[in-house]
């Protein structure tokens, strides 16, 4: 099946489903529910901090969103009083104060409305959706935007950071010969003259320019890396973990056709109606509980999980362990590599992620597909699995 999405920002609409946020008129934080169009989250926060004349560290949010979309998001600002914003393509829908600070991940999920252009009859698409759902749901791949919506090398920066050090990571962020063709990036890659790079790089590439400005003043790559926002720095290693997770799914699909069959050595977790797992309750599957676990998976009470590999990820038994090890071997990376010397805040102990999900309240009509997903689940991977051959 052939299909196209996101022809215009209005074709891809996403609205955050927040956790409960208690309202307190005297609260420390200003909470804004904002509708944005054509704003990538990190760049919006940087711009917002300038408009409010505050450090961007005083602005937090629940989830990052792609630029080419209409997004409704919650932002938490450590600032007194109320503020009217006059920012292009930005509309404040709700404003209140709270004593609860919002952090990345503080949401239950997202509601999506997406226009899909396809020459395939909607009844055929609906039939495929029903078959996938009956067979255990959708593989919980990370979407391509996890690795960068403009330059898809966020995961490569993460691997460089783990394997080759911070200088290699900084240079990869500034120029990747495999994907970059803009002359200003090519010129930098020839000379690594950062003073010349600042003159050539466009003004809107504020993160790259801040890195190079730091390197002009002192050739210290750790300091240059630290000019990036903390949440962006964290994304590099997380993106690399995501790439390995996607490969784990690929390998598992070669062994097991459907995503709801547990085998000895697997792990599962309780899940809610949006397929969100409880990372504090990870249960190992063995020969004694295997049948019971498989019944619970089919009932929707638990979900199979696989590791987002980190330095404390346990050794996994059986076929699931062989799958994880094969993915690591292909990358020539070890669990302990995720413990980065001298960069503890960017090291990762690892965690688990659901292998499967099922959308909630999915409907299709007149070229639009609407549904809700749990946090960290990608609408694009759902649509790809429905519409691809």
Residue, then its C-alpha position, 0 to 999 in steps of 0.5 A: x500500500x502506498x500512502x503519504x502523511x504530513x503534506x502540511x502542518x495542519x495534516x498532523x495534529x497531536x494533543x497531549x493527554x496530561x497527568x493530573x495537574x493540581x491547580x493552586x492560584x498561589x502556586x510556584x509555577x505557571x502552567x500554559x497549555x499552548x497550541x503551536x504550529x511549525x515549532x520544534x519543542x526545543x527551539x520554541x523553549x529557547x525562543x520563549x525564554x528570550x521573550x520572557x527574559x529568563x533562563x531556559x532552565x526555568x521552562x520545562x515540558x512533558x514531551x518533545x514534538x516534531x516541528x511540522x505539525x500542529x501540537x497542543x502541549x503543556x509548558x511549566x514556567x518557574x516565573x511569578x505572575x501572568x504573561x501574555x505571549x505574542x509569538x507567531x504560530x503560538x496560541x495560549x489555550x489555558x493558563x493556571x498556576x500549580x505547585x507541581x513542576x512538570x517534567x519530561x514524561x509527565x503525560x499519559x499519552x497523546x491524541x492524534x488526528x492525521x490526514x493520510x493520502x492513499x489510493x487504498x480503499x478505507x475498508x481494506x485499511x480497516x480490515x488490516x487494522x483489525x487483523x493486526x489488533x487481533x494478532x496482538x497489536x503493533x510493534x512499538x518501534x521508535x519513529x524516525x523523528x526520534x533520530x532527528x526530523x531534519x538531520x537524522x543523526x541524533x543516534x549517531x551522536x549518541x554512539x560517538x559519545x559512548x564509543x569515541x568521546x565528546x570531541x567526536x560527538x561534537x563534530x558529528x553534531x556539527x557535520x556528518x559527511x554522510x548526510x550533510x550537503x549544505x556548503x557551510x557544513x561541508x566547509x567546516x568539515x574540511x577545515x574545522x575552523x570554528x571562527x569561520x563556521x560561525x560566520x557561515x552557519x545561519x542564525x537559526x542554527x543557534x545550538x551549532x553556533x553556540x558550540x562553535x562560539x565556545x570552541x573559538x574561546x577555548x578548544x574544550x569539547x566538553x564545555x562546547x557540548x555543555x552549551x546544548x540544553x540538558x534535555x537535548x544532550x540527554x536525547x543523544x544517548x537515548x536515541x542510540x538506545x532507541x536504535x538498538x531497541x528497534x533492531x531488537x524488534x527487527x530480530x524478534x520479528x524474524x523469530x516470532x510473527x506476533x508481538x504478544x507471545x512470551x517465551x522463557x527469558x522474556x520480561x513483562x510489566x503491568x500496563x494501563x489502557x493506553x499500553x503504558x507500562x510500570x517500569x517499577x514492576x518488571x516481571x521475569x517469565x520462566x517455565x513456571x509462570x509462562x502460561x499464566x503470563x501469556x493469558x495475561x498478555x492476551x487479556x491486556x493486563x500486562x505487556x511484553x517489554x524489551x530493554x532500552x539497554x544501559x549499563x545496569x541492564x540484566x543479562x537476559x536468558x533464552x531466546x530474548x537474551x540471544x536477540x538482545x546480544x545479537x543487536x549489541x554485537x551488530x553495533x559493537x557496543x557493550x552494556x558497560x559502554x553506557x557508563x560514560x567516564x566523567x559524564x555521569x549525568x548522560x550515562x544510562x542505567x537502562x530501562x524497559x519499553x513495551x514491545x507492543x501497543x494498541x491504539x485507543x478510540x481509533x477511527x478512519x473517515x474521509x482520509x483522516x485517522x484519529x486515535x490515542x496512544x500512550x506516552x513515547x509511542x509513535x503515530x508514524x509507526x502505527x500508520x506505517x504498519x497499517x498502510x505498508x504491505 
